[in-house]
């Protein structure tokens, strides 16, 4: 089973926590994206990132001095480099070594810049969301730039995929898996919340409150729940997507009546 998650906007250099092990699989592609971003003016970069002056200055300088291969140091393991809510609740820094090895085997972090990362791949802090309107190599945006490469990487090992990524990142992978199932190659169609691809069984987990029989997701709470589920899986060494239906951290409850074969709904407790 592979677990897909989104990255976080906020990053740090965590090279004093654990050593990184390998360069990212698509590091050559990251270098191409880096060169494209470096050609932007300050104002163009600010528009691309949609950031404040302080964040624009920070990330503009990061790209100006960036070395994605770490020839002069500066790389840190991906799972420790992201600082968003999801990663705070995942809390890899306080995991046991066996749990970290579980993450390395099962967790895959989707990224607009790096494509797909294993937890101990060496990364630098960057800002480039998957939905960023950046044209590179003849591709109109990052979804077109990555095409079906990320889906192909996921599909190398037949089995199950537990999708905990946001819609923004899931749609860089799951529509291509759906297209593979229908024999349509790179054609994109259908919503990215469920489906089969090749020999893969994909399950998407949704977290939210039930209002009038329908699920309403709150972004912050959903991010926290995704991180908690990753940690819960690592603590129990979960190997089958169906076993996550027992997830009960923070009193979440699996709603069988609202779930389907490829979509598991978890009800957020009311306070």
N, C-alpha and C positions, 0 to 999 in steps of 0.2 A: 504494500500500500504506500502510495505517495500522498503527501499532504501539501496542498498549494496554499500559499499565503501571499498577501501584498507586502510591499516594503513600507517604509515610513518616510515622511518628508524630512523629519528632524533626524540628523545623524551626528555622530562624533567619531573621532579616531580612538579606537579601543585597543591599541596595540600593546597596552600594558596589562591586559586581562588574560588573554590566551593568544597563542601564536596561530597565525593563519597557516593553512596546509597547502592549498593549491591556488593557482590563478583561475578565475572564472572560465567556464567553457567557451563563452563567446567574447573573450577579452579583445580579440581582433575587431569585432563589431563595436565594442565599447570605445575603442580607439578611434574608429571612424566617426562615431557620434561626438566624441570629445573634440575632434578637429572641426566638425561642423559647428558646434557651439562656440568654439574659439573664434570663428569668423564673425560672430555677431557683435554688434556694437552694444554698449551698455544699455541703451534704450530698447534695442531689439531683444536683448536677454531679459530685461525687466518685463516686457510684454509677453515673452514666451513663458516665463515662470509665474507671471502675475503676482509679484512679490513686492513688499515694501522696499524702501531704499536701503534699509539696514540689511535685509536678507539678500537683496540683489547684489550689494557690494560684497557680502560674504561669499556668495556662490560664484560671482564673476571672478573673484580672486582665486577661488578654489579651482576653477577651470583654467585660469591663466597659468597656474603652477602645477597642474595635474600631471601625475605619473601613474597611469593605471597598472603598470607592470611592477611598480615598487622597486625600480632599479636603485633608487636612493632611499629606500625605506618608505614608511608612511602607510602601509597596508595593515588592515586589521580584519578579523573574522566578521563576516557579514552579520551573523545573528547577534553579535555584541555591538555592532556599529549603528543599528537602527534604534531610535529612542522613543518611538511613538507609543501610544496607549497599548496597542496589541503586544508590543515587545516588553512593555513594563509588566503586563499580566502573564506573559510567557516566562519572564524572569530567568533567562538562561544562566545568568551570572551566579545563581545560587543552586543550580542543578548539580546532581551527582554526575560523575564521569559517564556512567552507564546511560544516563538520560541524555547527555550531550551526544553520545554515540548513536543513540536512537534518532535524535534530530538529524545528525549527519546522514544517516541512511534513509530517512523517510521524508524530511522536510525539504521543500523546494520553494525559494523566494522568487516571485516574479518581479521583474524590474524593467522600466522603460529604458534604462541606460545599459544594464548588464544582461538583459534578457531573462536569464534564469540562474539562480545562485544556490549552491549548497551552503549550509550554515558556516563552514569553516573556510570558504573561499575568501581570498584576500581582496578587500575593496577599499576605495577611498571615499570620503564624503562627497556627495554630488547632489544636484537637484535636477531631475528630469522625469516628470511623470509620464505614464504611458499615454495619456490623452493630450500631451503637449503637441502643439501644432508645428512640428519641426519637419521640414522637407530634407531628406537625405538620400543620396544615391538614386535619384529618380523616384523615390517613394514619397507620396504626398504627406504622410504622417508616420508616427511610430508603429501604428497597427500594420500599415502596409510595409513598413521597413522590416519588421520582424516576420510578417507573413505567417506561414505555418511552421516556421523553424522551432518555436517553443513547443507547439503541439507535438511535433515529431520527436523532440527530446523527451517529452513526457511519455509518449507512446512506445518508447524503446523497450520498456519492461511492461509486458502485459500484466494486468492485475486490476487493482482498484485505485481510484483517485478520490481523496477526500478534499473537496474544494472549499476552502475557507477564505478565498480571496474575494475582494470587493468586485463589484460588477465591472468597474473600470479595468481591472487587471484580468479577471476571468474571461472577458470577451477577447483577450489576446490569445487565448488557448482553446476554450471549449467550443466555439463555433467551428473551428477547424477539425476538432475531434468528431463533432456531429457530421461534418461534411465527409470525413473519412468513412464513417459508418454508412453513408449513403453513396459512397463511391464518387464523390464530386471534387476530389482533390482540394484545391485551395478555395473553393467557393464558400462564402460565408453566408449563413442563414441561421434561423432559429435563435431563441434566447439562450444565453450562456449559462442558465441555471441548472440544466440537467442534460442528460444524453449519454450515448455510448460512442466510443471511438475505437475502431479495430477490436482488439481483445480487451479493452478497458471498460470497467464499470465505474461511472462517475456519480458521486453523491455530493450534492451541495447542501451545506448546513446554513439555515437562516435563523436569526435570533431576533426576537422582538416581543412586543405586547400584542395581545389578541384583543381587538376592538371590533365589536359587532361581527364576530366570526371571521375576521380578517387580520392578517399579520401586519403590524406597523413597526418597522425597524427604526431604531434610533442609532445614529452613526456611532456615537461615543460608546454606548453600551454594547453595540455589536462588535466593535473593535476589541473591547475588553473581553467579551465572551470568546472570540476567536483565539485570542492569546491564551486564555484559560484552558480552552479545549486542547490546544497544542501541548500545553504543560501536562494536562490530565492524561493525554495519550502517552506522553513520554514516561510519566510515572508508572503507568500500567502496561507499558509496552504493547499498545494496541496494534494489532496486525490486520484487522478486518473493519471496514467502514461501518458495517452494521452494529459493531460493538459500541460505537459512540452514542447510540440511543440511550445508554445508561448514564450519560453525562449529566451531572447534577450540581456542578460547582455554582456557588452563589444562588442555589435553589432554582436553577433553570429546570424546566420540565419538558421532556419530549412529548409532543402532541401527535400521537399516531393518527388521530382523526383528520389532521390538517396536512399530514405528510404524504409523500408519494414515493415510488420506487427510487427516484433519483433526487429527491428533495426531502430533507429532514427539517422539520420545524421545531424550534425550541422556544418555549414561552418564558419570557422574562418575568420574574416575580414583581409584584407591585409592592410598594412601600407605603 
